[in-house]
């Protein structure tokens, strides 16, 4: 694996983490500020947050695997 490949994998992880953090903040804002009135938004935002966190975990695992492969 080249240095460029490693940089790309790490960049993808950082992007996924940023997106997951943004979704988590959106969920937090819903819970703190808009519930119970906006309860109908909860399933969609929760699913988006779950998906974003799952994508971050997969990207994080890819970085770990790439680092282990490099030795």
Secondary structure, DSSP 8 states (H G I E B T S, - for coil): --HHHHHHHHHHHHHHHHHHHHHHHHHHHIIIIITTTTGGGHHHHHHHHHHHHHHHHHHHHHHHHHHHHH-
